[in-house]
Amino acid sequence: MATKPLKTATKSGFRQGAAPADRKTHGKPASKARVAAAAVAAPVRQQPYHHGDLHQALLATAERILERDGIRGLTLRAVAREAGVSHAAPTHHFGDLARLLSELAAIGFRRFTEALVEASANKPFPEASRARAKAYIGFAQASPAMFKLMFRRERLDMGCPVLNEAQSCAFVLMATAVGERRNEQVEKEHLTLPQAADIARVWSLVHGFATLAIDGRLNEILHGLPDGTTIDMLLDAMLDAVLAGRTCSS
């Protein structure tokens, strides 16, 4: 006797073992759980940069990498990766790494100049000279990686217009400061030898101190001084000697 075929449908009309099809909601809103699940499953689109913003965004990203990883960690690919853009984007905006570093150094020189101007504003000589020297060294201590980049000529594009302009403004400020000390008008393109020697002397003094400070080399000197002597106290003693027009040994 032939057996009847097994039924493959249940009373509800759904095949056993199969997932039921979505039922009609008859106008009812979808459940909160279903809406949340759909939101999670939907791809998250990154907001694109507005036109004209990407160049500055790449420079800001480059500065973060510079301060965190140093100049060795700063590459075009690293900037693209951290900024969340294609690897070709930094090349499109800067051409090569030297140009990116140059524009970044220009930002540093502008901040540096602003810091010196602000520190010496409305101060007469010699207070203004002391304030500028402290601002110079303070900038180096606050942004050591940027400070070092600004003077790495072998890594920069010295034909970069924005870098040349920023460097020139910084130099004019230092030359003007020397002119105040000498009671002379100092012009960058028409220096006398004594003026140039004075600029080199002052620049070497503060730049050398700043470099020693950020490299930790002054700790060797401080170690031999009485307890409680700070770098600021050492700097003040050095500036006292220089501004008085005598050598540090006298």
Secondary structure, 3 states (H helix, E strand, C coil): CCCCCCCCECCCCCECCCCCCCCCCCCCCCCHHHHHHHHHHCCCCCCCCCCCCHHHHHHHHHHHHHHHHCHHHCCHHHHHHHHCCCCHHHHHHHCCHHHHHHHHHHHHHHHHHHHHHHHHCCCCCCHHHHHHHHHHHHHHHHCHHHHHHHCCHHHCCCCCHHHHHHHHHHHHHHHHHHHHHHCCCCCCCCCCHHHHHHHHHHHHHHHHHHHHHHCCCCHHHHHCCCCCCCHHHHHHHHHHHHHCCCCCCC
